[in-house]
Amino acid sequence: MLEDFRLAEKTVVTNLHWDLEQYENADSERMNIVLGAKDKKDRAVDPLTLIGKG
């Protein structure tokens, strides 16, 4: 889990060009939700929609 936080921090610092202070002051719960977002193709699918009942 600690490694996940480090990866999230690395992503923000390198891709958004934030400094560590900006990252530490950000709302961590919201940040984790945003960074955990998946592309539509990678999201879980309701199995009932595959058979036309969902």
BELDA-V668692 format. One record per residue. N is the residue number from 1. RES is the residue in three letters. SS is DSSP state (hx for helix, st for strand, lp for the rest). NEAR is the number of other ideal C-beta (glycine too) atoms within 8 Angstrom. Layout:
# BELDA-V668692
N&RES&SS&NEAR, N&RES&SS&NEAR
This chain:
# BELDA-V668692
1&MET&lp&4, 2&LEU&hx&5, 3&GLU&hx&6, 4&ASP&hx&7, 5&PHE&hx&8, 6&ARG&hx&8, 7&LEU&hx&8, 8&ALA&hx&11, 9&GLU&hx&10, 10&LYS&hx&8, 11&THR&hx&10, 12&VAL&hx&13, 13&VAL&hx&12, 14&THR&hx&7, 15&ASN&hx&6, 16&LEU&lp&7, 17&HIS&lp&5, 18&TRP&lp&9, 19&ASP&lp&6, 20&LEU&hx&8, 21&GLU&hx&6, 22&GLN&hx&8, 23&TYR&hx&12, 24&GLU&hx&6, 25&ASN&hx&5, 26&ALA&lp&10, 27&ASP&lp&5, 28&SER&hx&6, 29&GLU&hx&6, 30&ARG&hx&8, 31&MET&hx&12, 32&ASN&hx&9, 33&ILE&hx&8, 34&VAL&hx&7, 35&LEU&hx&9, 36&GLY&lp&6, 37&ALA&lp&5, 38&LYS&lp&6, 39&ASP&lp&5, 40&LYS&hx&5, 41&LYS&hx&4, 42&ASP&hx&5, 43&ARG&lp&7, 44&ALA&lp&3, 45&VAL&lp&6, 46&ASP&lp&7, 47&PRO&hx&7, 48&LEU&hx&7, 49&THR&hx&9, 50&LEU&hx&8, 51&ILE&lp&7, 52&GLY&lp&5, 53&LYS&lp&5, 54&GLY&lp&8
